[in-house]
Amino acid sequence: MTLVSFSQSLTNIFASWTKRLLEVLVVLITIPIITAHFGLELMGIWLLATQLSQHILLFEMGLNVSLTRFLASFRAKGDLLKASQYLSTSIVFLLLISLIVILVSPIIAYGFNSIFNFPLSIHKETILLFLLIIIASGINLLLRTGIGMLSSQHKFDRISFWESLVSITRLVLVIICFYWFNPNFILLVAITYIPALIGNFMIFYEGIKINSDLSISRNNIAKPVIMSMLSISGSALVITLAAIILRQTSSIFVGWELGYENIATLTFPIMIVLAILPFISIGATLLSPVASQLHASSDLESLYKIFKTIGRYVFSLSLIILLGFYYLSSVAFELWLGGENIDNSSLEIIAKNVLIIFFGVSLAVPGFLLRQILIATGNHWNVARTEVLGSIAGVCIGIILITSTNLGTTGMAIGICLAFIIRAIFMTTQSAQFFSKSFFKLIFDCMSKPLILLVIPIAFTNLLFFIFKLNLSLNFVNFIYFFSSFLLWLPCFWFWIVDEEHKREFIKIINNKFFK
């Protein structure tokens, strides 16, 4: 059995981060354009609809992660027949789920319109908006089987290539349509989802091509495989329910209790955090096939060492991003979204809610990694129960805070933050049993060094400002605080956090590519 090379891992990370940077760039450019055209209230409706689309796509995540796990595991054992059976069954399962989503799309579309009681002038347009987005998402479900096929072969770079191309196409189309035409929601659906359908088709095609040694046939659908996939599908549905409870139900309650005009102050922060989340969850994504291979060979010590190393990398990155939000979010959102259609108080709420939600995400980093390990090693039902219970607890806390205090949407942001932390605590508890180590050892090994690493530059920067008192504007001072802290953090990260073997491999790759 051979694990993925460090060179391929770096390629995957670079490709994934490039894709995410492109996606963030697209969001930074297109959101102000779309918001200026529609206004904050209608933008809230659009974000609600696209959020629903993201949750529909979560129906495939359990199957795709498990497909990655099974293909990697059975390839490691040399059992191509079993791999073929799981691949064939996954495609059939997602085909059925896609058909169900498409069939129930009218019910969901009319249901959303009834819940929020949108203005009569846009009733037909909002119903058609939700209907088209749900149908497009249903079609995408089947095509995204390709993600599991490519992931099992560690070809995350190919997934990133096509998804990056989709992002660039969307950006170009948005600029053309909004500057030269007067688009409505329906045209926005077309320029958002048609490129995604084409990109997912190409990922599916490449997944089939790279797994050409496997057979896709109805004859490969065996009863034991069906039972296994039913179990996985059930847990995937529960995990999807957890995501819907946390993201969609929270937004629905805000719209119902505080009015649909306040939806954007919660959906914007959720969208921003979800846009950044893949930068720190790439470690969990890359860990999935490796965990399956090492679990198949019962090498849990090697798996724990990899978790500890990746955990330090990812937690360090999340903390420096959190620091950036703390110092720069207010001025950044004012520059990004400020305009006549958005008042400053809404921008302040959005900035505050982003900071609160991302704080929970940062503390939950070990949970994200351990969640992927548990799923990849067959503990998907434990993960499902933890996800749904944590989400329910967080949303309930948010509802209590909204109804019993004057926090407004910030109350729900606190609930979402606590949901991430609660789920991470339970994931870590279950993983401690899996690795036969204590809960506190897992936390200490993953989080202690990154926390100390963050404190050092912050303390040094504060000391410099204490010694050299400067009469500058608050925004400029915050920028200097973050920039100087980051410049100190970066070399400390390299010398103290990065694994020695990874340093040597990285330097070797740089020398081979640029200094031959």
C-alpha positions as CSV (number, residue, x, y, z in Angstrom):
1,M,0.0,0.0,0.0
2,T,1.3,3.5,-1.0
3,L,0.0,6.7,0.5
4,V,-0.2,9.9,-1.5
5,S,3.2,11.6,-2.0
6,F,4.0,14.8,-0.3
7,S,4.4,16.4,-3.7
8,Q,0.9,15.4,-4.7
9,S,-0.4,16.6,-1.3
10,L,1.2,20.1,-1.9
11,T,-0.3,20.1,-5.4
12,N,-3.7,19.3,-4.0
13,I,-3.4,22.0,-1.3
14,F,-2.2,24.6,-3.8
15,A,-5.0,23.8,-6.3
16,S,-7.6,23.8,-3.5
17,W,-6.5,27.1,-2.0
18,T,-6.2,28.6,-5.5
19,K,-9.8,27.5,-6.2
20,R,-11.0,29.0,-2.9
21,L,-9.1,32.2,-3.4
22,L,-10.9,32.5,-6.8
23,E,-14.2,31.8,-5.2
24,V,-13.6,34.4,-2.5
25,L,-12.5,36.9,-5.2
26,V,-15.7,36.2,-7.2
27,V,-17.8,36.8,-4.0
28,L,-15.9,40.0,-3.2
29,I,-16.5,41.3,-6.7
30,T,-20.0,40.0,-7.5
31,I,-21.8,40.4,-4.2
32,P,-21.5,44.3,-4.1
33,I,-22.6,44.3,-7.8
34,I,-25.7,42.1,-7.2
35,T,-26.5,43.9,-3.9
36,A,-26.4,47.3,-5.5
37,H,-28.7,46.1,-8.2
38,F,-31.3,44.3,-6.1
39,G,-30.9,45.9,-2.6
40,L,-30.2,44.3,0.7
41,E,-33.7,42.8,1.2
42,L,-33.9,41.1,-2.2
43,M,-30.3,40.0,-1.8
44,G,-31.4,38.3,1.4
45,I,-33.9,36.3,-0.6
46,W,-31.2,35.3,-3.1
47,L,-28.9,34.2,-0.3
48,L,-31.7,32.2,1.3
49,A,-32.3,30.4,-2.0
50,T,-28.6,29.7,-2.7
51,Q,-28.2,28.5,0.9
52,L,-31.0,26.0,0.3
53,S,-29.1,24.8,-2.8
54,Q,-26.0,24.2,-0.8
55,H,-28.0,22.1,1.7
56,I,-29.5,20.0,-1.1
57,L,-25.9,19.3,-2.3
58,L,-25.1,18.0,1.2
59,F,-27.3,15.0,0.4
60,E,-24.3,13.7,-1.6
61,M,-21.6,14.4,1.0
62,G,-22.2,11.4,3.1
63,L,-22.2,9.1,0.0
64,N,-19.2,10.9,-1.6
65,V,-17.1,10.8,1.5
66,S,-17.9,7.1,1.9
67,L,-17.3,6.4,-1.8
68,T,-13.9,8.0,-1.3
69,R,-13.4,5.8,1.7
70,F,-14.5,2.5,0.1
71,L,-12.6,3.0,-3.2
72,A,-9.4,3.9,-1.4
73,S,-9.8,1.1,1.1
74,F,-10.6,-1.7,-1.4
75,R,-7.9,-0.5,-3.8
76,A,-5.4,-0.7,-0.9
77,K,-6.6,-4.3,-0.4
78,G,-6.5,-5.0,-4.2
79,D,-10.2,-5.9,-4.2
80,L,-11.4,-4.2,-7.5
81,L,-14.7,-6.1,-7.5
82,K,-15.8,-4.6,-4.2
83,A,-14.7,-1.2,-5.4
84,S,-16.8,-1.6,-8.5
85,Q,-19.8,-2.7,-6.5
86,Y,-19.7,0.4,-4.3
87,L,-19.1,2.7,-7.2
88,S,-22.1,1.3,-9.2
89,T,-24.4,1.5,-6.1
90,S,-23.4,5.1,-5.3
91,I,-24.3,6.3,-8.8
92,V,-27.7,4.5,-8.6
93,F,-28.4,6.0,-5.1
94,L,-27.6,9.5,-6.1
95,L,-29.7,9.1,-9.2
96,L,-32.7,8.2,-7.0
97,I,-32.0,11.1,-4.6
98,S,-31.7,13.5,-7.6
99,L,-35.1,12.4,-9.0
100,I,-36.7,12.8,-5.6
101,V,-35.3,16.3,-5.2
102,I,-36.6,17.3,-8.6
103,L,-40.1,15.8,-8.0
104,V,-40.6,17.7,-4.6
105,S,-39.1,21.0,-5.9
106,P,-42.6,22.6,-6.5
107,I,-43.6,21.8,-2.9
108,I,-40.5,23.3,-1.5
109,A,-40.7,26.4,-3.7
110,Y,-44.3,27.2,-2.8
111,G,-43.5,26.4,0.9
112,F,-40.8,29.0,1.1
113,N,-43.0,31.6,-0.5
114,S,-45.7,30.8,2.1
115,I,-43.4,30.9,5.1
116,F,-41.9,34.3,4.4
117,N,-44.9,35.9,2.7
118,F,-42.8,37.8,0.2
119,P,-44.3,40.9,-1.4
120,L,-47.0,40.2,-4.0
121,S,-45.0,42.0,-6.7
122,I,-42.3,39.3,-6.6
123,H,-44.4,36.2,-5.7
124,K,-44.1,34.6,-9.1
125,E,-40.4,35.4,-9.5
126,T,-39.4,34.0,-6.1
127,I,-41.4,30.8,-6.7
128,L,-39.6,30.3,-10.0
129,L,-36.3,31.3,-8.4
130,F,-36.6,28.5,-5.8
131,L,-37.9,26.0,-8.3
132,L,-35.1,26.5,-10.8
133,I,-32.4,26.4,-8.1
134,I,-33.8,23.2,-6.6
135,I,-34.0,21.4,-10.0
136,A,-30.4,22.5,-10.9
137,S,-29.2,21.3,-7.5
138,G,-30.9,17.9,-8.0
139,I,-29.2,17.4,-11.4
140,N,-25.8,18.4,-9.8
141,L,-26.3,15.7,-7.1
142,L,-25.8,12.8,-9.6
143,L,-22.9,14.5,-11.4
144,R,-21.0,15.1,-8.2
145,T,-20.3,11.4,-7.8
146,G,-17.2,12.3,-9.8
147,I,-15.8,14.1,-6.7
148,G,-15.7,10.8,-4.8
149,M,-14.1,9.0,-7.7
150,L,-11.3,11.6,-8.1
151,S,-10.8,12.0,-4.3
152,S,-10.2,8.3,-3.9
153,Q,-7.2,8.6,-6.3
154,H,-6.0,11.8,-4.5
155,K,-6.8,13.9,-7.6
156,F,-8.2,16.9,-5.7
157,D,-6.3,19.2,-8.1
158,R,-8.5,18.1,-11.0
159,I,-11.7,18.8,-8.9
160,S,-10.2,22.3,-8.1
161,F,-9.4,23.0,-11.8
162,W,-12.9,22.5,-13.0
163,E,-14.5,24.3,-10.0
164,S,-12.0,27.2,-10.6
165,L,-13.1,27.4,-14.2
166,V,-16.7,27.6,-13.1
167,S,-15.9,30.5,-10.7
168,I,-14.1,32.5,-13.4
169,T,-17.0,31.9,-15.9
170,R,-19.6,33.1,-13.3
171,L,-17.5,36.2,-12.6
172,V,-17.3,37.1,-16.3
173,L,-21.1,36.5,-16.8
174,V,-22.1,38.5,-13.8
175,I,-20.0,41.5,-14.9
176,I,-21.4,41.4,-18.4
177,C,-25.0,40.9,-17.4
178,F,-25.1,43.5,-14.6
179,Y,-23.2,46.2,-16.4
180,W,-24.9,45.9,-19.9
181,F,-28.3,44.5,-19.0
182,N,-31.0,44.7,-16.4
183,P,-31.1,41.1,-15.0
184,N,-33.7,39.6,-12.8
185,F,-33.5,36.6,-10.5
186,I,-34.0,34.1,-13.3
187,L,-31.1,35.3,-15.4
188,L,-29.0,35.3,-12.2
189,V,-29.9,31.6,-11.7
190,A,-28.8,30.8,-15.3
191,I,-25.4,32.5,-15.0
192,T,-24.8,30.9,-11.6
193,Y,-25.9,27.3,-12.1
194,I,-25.4,26.5,-15.8
195,P,-21.5,26.8,-15.5
196,A,-21.8,24.6,-12.3
197,L,-23.6,21.9,-14.3
198,I,-21.0,21.8,-17.0
199,G,-18.1,21.8,-14.4
200,N,-19.7,18.9,-12.5
201,F,-20.2,17.0,-15.7
202,M,-16.5,17.3,-16.5
203,I,-15.6,16.2,-13.0
204,F,-17.9,13.2,-13.4
205,Y,-16.3,12.3,-16.8
206,E,-12.7,12.5,-15.4
207,G,-13.8,10.4,-12.4
208,I,-15.1,7.7,-14.7
209,K,-11.9,7.9,-16.8
210,I,-9.4,7.6,-14.0
211,N,-11.4,4.7,-12.5
212,S,-11.5,2.9,-15.9
213,D,-10.3,-0.4,-14.2
214,L,-13.6,-0.5,-12.3
215,S,-16.8,-1.7,-13.8
216,I,-20.0,0.3,-13.6
217,S,-22.9,-2.1,-14.1
218,R,-26.3,-2.9,-12.5
219,N,-24.9,-6.5,-12.1
220,N,-22.5,-5.0,-9.5
221,I,-25.4,-3.9,-7.2
222,A,-25.2,-6.6,-4.5
223,K,-27.4,-6.9,-1.4
224,P,-24.6,-6.4,1.2
225,V,-23.5,-3.3,-0.6
226,I,-27.0,-2.0,-0.8
227,M,-27.4,-2.5,3.0
228,S,-24.1,-0.7,3.6
229,M,-25.1,2.1,1.3
230,L,-28.5,2.4,3.0
231,S,-26.8,2.8,6.3
232,I,-24.5,5.5,4.8
233,S,-27.3,7.2,3.1
234,G,-29.3,7.3,6.3
235,S,-26.4,8.9,8.2
236,A,-25.9,11.3,5.3
237,L,-29.5,12.4,5.5
238,V,-29.1,13.0,9.3
239,I,-25.9,15.0,8.6
240,T,-27.8,17.0,6.0
241,L,-30.6,17.6,8.4
242,A,-28.0,18.9,10.9
243,A,-26.7,21.4,8.4
244,I,-30.3,22.5,7.4
245,I,-31.1,22.9,11.1
246,L,-28.0,25.0,11.8
247,R,-28.0,27.2,8.6
248,Q,-31.4,27.2,7.0
249,T,-33.6,26.9,10.1
250,S,-31.7,29.7,11.8
251,S,-32.2,32.0,8.8
252,I,-35.9,31.0,8.5
253,F,-36.5,31.7,12.2
254,V,-34.8,35.1,11.9
255,G,-37.0,36.0,8.9
256,W,-40.1,34.8,10.7
257,E,-39.4,36.5,14.1
258,L,-37.5,39.6,13.0
259,G,-38.8,40.1,9.4
260,Y,-37.3,39.1,6.1
261,E,-35.5,42.4,5.8
262,N,-33.2,41.2,8.6
263,I,-32.3,37.8,7.0
264,A,-29.3,39.3,5.2
265,T,-27.5,40.2,8.5
266,L,-27.4,36.5,9.3
267,T,-27.2,34.9,5.8
268,F,-24.3,37.2,4.8
269,P,-22.1,36.0,7.8
270,I,-23.0,32.4,7.1
271,M,-22.1,32.8,3.5
272,I,-18.8,34.5,4.3
273,V,-17.8,31.8,6.9
274,L,-18.8,29.0,4.4
275,A,-16.6,30.7,1.8
276,I,-13.6,30.7,4.1
277,L,-14.3,27.3,5.7
278,P,-12.8,25.2,2.8
279,F,-9.4,26.9,3.4
280,I,-9.2,25.3,6.8
281,S,-11.2,22.1,6.0
282,I,-8.9,21.2,3.1
283,G,-6.8,19.3,5.7
284,A,-9.9,17.2,6.6
285,T,-10.7,16.6,2.9
286,L,-7.1,15.3,2.1
287,L,-7.2,13.2,5.3
288,S,-10.2,11.1,4.3
289,P,-8.6,8.7,1.8
290,V,-5.4,8.5,3.9
291,A,-7.5,7.6,7.0
292,S,-9.3,4.8,5.1
293,Q,-6.0,3.3,3.9
294,L,-4.3,3.4,7.3
295,H,-7.4,2.1,9.0
296,A,-7.5,-0.8,6.5
297,S,-3.9,-1.7,7.6
298,S,-4.7,-1.0,11.3
299,D,-2.0,1.6,11.6
300,L,-3.7,4.0,14.0
301,E,-0.4,5.5,15.3
302,S,0.5,6.8,11.9
303,L,-3.0,8.1,11.5
304,Y,-2.8,9.9,14.8
305,K,0.6,11.5,13.9
306,I,-0.9,12.8,10.7
307,F,-4.0,14.2,12.5
308,K,-1.7,16.0,15.0
309,T,0.4,17.5,12.3
310,I,-2.5,18.6,10.1
311,G,-4.4,19.8,13.1
312,R,-1.6,22.2,14.1
313,Y,-1.4,23.5,10.6
314,V,-5.2,24.1,10.2
315,F,-5.7,25.5,13.7
316,S,-2.9,28.0,13.2
317,L,-4.4,29.1,9.9
318,S,-7.8,29.5,11.5
319,L,-6.5,31.6,14.3
320,I,-4.7,34.1,12.1
321,I,-7.8,34.4,10.0
322,L,-9.8,35.0,13.2
323,L,-7.3,37.7,14.2
324,G,-7.8,39.3,10.8
325,F,-11.6,39.4,11.3
326,Y,-11.1,41.0,14.7
327,Y,-9.0,43.9,13.5
328,L,-10.2,44.4,10.0
329,S,-13.8,43.2,9.5
330,S,-15.6,46.5,10.3
331,V,-13.7,48.6,7.8
332,A,-13.5,45.7,5.3
333,F,-17.3,45.3,5.2
334,E,-17.8,49.0,4.9
335,L,-15.5,49.2,1.9
336,W,-17.0,46.0,0.4
337,L,-20.8,46.5,0.9
338,G,-21.2,50.1,1.8
339,G,-23.6,52.1,-0.3
340,E,-26.9,53.8,-0.4
341,N,-28.9,50.5,-0.3
342,I,-27.2,49.4,3.0
343,D,-27.1,51.3,6.2
344,N,-24.1,51.3,8.5
345,S,-25.9,49.6,11.4
346,S,-26.5,46.5,9.2
347,L,-22.8,46.4,8.2
348,E,-21.8,46.5,11.9
349,I,-24.1,43.6,12.7
350,I,-22.8,41.6,9.7
351,A,-19.2,42.2,10.9
352,K,-20.0,41.2,14.5
353,N,-21.9,38.1,13.4
354,V,-19.0,37.0,11.1
355,L,-16.5,37.3,14.0
356,I,-18.8,35.4,16.4
357,I,-19.5,32.5,14.0
358,F,-15.9,32.2,12.9
359,F,-14.8,32.1,16.5
360,G,-16.8,28.9,16.9
361,V,-15.4,27.5,13.7
362,S,-11.8,28.1,14.9
363,L,-12.3,26.3,18.2
364,A,-14.0,23.5,16.3
365,V,-11.0,22.8,14.0
366,P,-10.0,19.5,15.8
367,G,-13.6,18.4,15.5
368,F,-13.6,19.0,11.7
369,L,-10.6,16.8,11.3
370,L,-11.8,14.1,13.6
371,R,-15.2,14.1,12.0
372,Q,-13.6,13.2,8.7
373,I,-11.5,10.4,10.3
374,L,-14.6,9.0,12.0
375,I,-16.6,9.0,8.7
376,A,-13.7,7.5,6.8
377,T,-13.3,4.7,9.3
378,G,-17.0,3.6,9.4
379,N,-18.3,5.6,12.3
380,H,-20.7,7.7,10.2
381,W,-23.7,7.2,12.5
382,N,-21.8,8.5,15.5
383,V,-20.9,11.6,13.5
384,A,-24.6,11.9,12.3
385,R,-26.0,11.8,15.8
386,T,-23.4,14.3,17.1
387,E,-24.0,16.7,14.2
388,V,-27.8,16.8,14.6
389,L,-27.8,17.1,18.4
390,G,-25.2,19.8,18.3
391,S,-27.1,21.8,15.7
392,I,-30.4,21.5,17.6
393,A,-28.7,22.7,20.8
394,G,-27.1,25.6,19.0
395,V,-30.3,26.8,17.2
396,C,-32.3,26.4,20.4
397,I,-29.8,28.6,22.2
398,G,-30.1,31.1,19.4
399,I,-33.9,31.1,19.5
400,I,-33.8,31.7,23.3
401,L,-31.4,34.6,22.8
402,I,-33.5,36.2,20.1
403,T,-36.8,36.0,21.9
404,S,-35.6,36.9,25.4
405,T,-32.9,39.6,24.7
406,N,-32.4,42.5,22.4
407,L,-29.5,40.8,20.6
408,G,-31.4,40.4,17.3
409,T,-29.6,38.3,14.7
410,T,-26.5,38.3,16.9
411,G,-28.3,36.0,19.3
412,M,-28.6,33.4,16.5
413,A,-24.9,33.9,15.5
414,I,-24.0,33.0,19.1
415,G,-26.1,29.9,18.9
416,I,-24.4,28.8,15.6
417,C,-21.0,29.5,17.2
418,L,-21.9,27.3,20.2
419,A,-23.3,24.6,17.9
420,F,-19.8,24.2,16.2
421,I,-18.1,24.0,19.6
422,I,-20.6,21.5,21.1
423,R,-20.2,19.2,18.0
424,A,-16.4,19.5,18.2
425,I,-16.4,18.5,21.9
426,F,-18.4,15.3,21.2
427,M,-16.3,14.5,18.0
428,T,-13.2,14.7,20.1
429,T,-14.7,12.5,22.9
430,Q,-15.6,9.8,20.4
431,S,-12.2,10.1,18.6
432,A,-10.4,9.8,22.0
433,Q,-11.9,6.3,22.3
434,F,-11.1,5.5,18.7
435,F,-7.4,6.3,19.2
436,S,-7.3,5.0,22.8
437,K,-6.0,8.4,24.0
438,S,-7.4,10.9,26.5
439,F,-9.7,13.8,25.4
440,F,-7.3,16.4,26.7
441,K,-4.3,14.8,24.9
442,L,-6.1,15.2,21.6
443,I,-6.9,18.9,22.4
444,F,-3.4,19.6,23.7
445,D,-1.5,18.0,20.8
446,C,-3.6,19.9,18.2
447,M,-4.2,23.3,19.8
448,S,-1.5,24.2,22.4
449,K,1.3,25.2,20.0
450,P,-0.9,27.3,17.6
451,L,-2.4,29.2,20.6
452,I,1.0,30.0,21.9
453,L,2.1,30.9,18.4
454,L,-0.7,33.5,18.2
455,V,0.0,35.0,21.6
456,I,3.6,35.8,20.8
457,P,3.1,38.2,17.9
458,I,0.1,39.8,19.5
459,A,2.0,40.5,22.7
460,F,5.1,41.8,20.9
461,T,3.0,44.1,18.7
462,N,1.1,45.5,21.7
463,L,4.4,46.1,23.4
464,L,5.7,48.1,20.5
465,F,2.6,50.2,20.4
466,F,2.9,50.8,24.2
467,I,6.4,52.0,23.8
468,F,5.9,54.1,20.6
469,K,2.6,55.9,21.1
470,L,1.3,56.9,17.7
471,N,-1.6,59.4,17.1
472,L,-3.3,57.5,14.2
473,S,-6.9,56.7,13.2
474,L,-8.4,53.5,14.7
475,N,-8.7,51.8,11.3
476,F,-5.1,52.5,10.5
477,V,-3.9,51.3,13.9
478,N,-6.0,48.0,13.5
479,F,-4.4,47.5,10.1
480,I,-0.9,47.9,11.5
481,Y,-1.7,45.6,14.4
482,F,-2.8,42.8,12.1
483,F,-0.1,43.3,9.5
484,S,2.7,43.4,12.0
485,S,1.3,40.4,13.9
486,F,1.0,38.4,10.7
487,L,4.6,39.2,9.7
488,L,5.8,37.9,13.1
489,W,3.5,34.9,13.0
490,L,4.6,33.7,9.6
491,P,8.3,32.8,10.4
492,C,7.3,31.5,13.8
493,F,4.8,29.2,12.0
494,W,7.5,27.9,9.7
495,F,10.1,27.2,12.4
496,W,7.9,26.0,15.2
497,I,4.8,24.4,13.7
498,V,5.8,23.0,10.3
499,D,7.0,19.4,10.6
500,E,10.8,18.9,9.9
501,E,10.2,16.3,7.2
502,H,7.7,18.6,5.5
503,K,10.2,21.5,5.6
504,R,12.8,19.3,3.8
505,E,10.3,18.1,1.2
506,F,9.0,21.6,0.6
507,I,12.5,23.0,0.1
508,K,13.3,20.1,-2.2
509,I,10.2,20.8,-4.3
510,I,11.0,24.5,-4.5
511,N,14.6,23.8,-5.5
512,N,13.5,21.3,-8.2
513,K,10.9,23.7,-9.7
514,F,12.7,27.0,-9.6
515,F,16.5,26.5,-9.0
516,K,17.4,23.5,-11.3
